[in-house]
Amino acid sequence: MKEWWNRKKARTRKARKGKGRYTFSDLLVDVMFWIPELILLPLRISYWMLRGLGRLIGEIF
């Protein structure tokens, strides 16, 4: 029983060692999430600025 347990423990340790690595597929997923954000962020900022400017002008008149 002890030999079986030691083999099982060694196998799980090997499997856990590779879990913390940042792979190429992780990079691709990150890029796929960040590209739309980088494209839409300037549009959102300009929308917020125009909306705020419109409300400011609306309050003045």
Beta strands, then each sheet from edge to edge (+ up, - down):
end
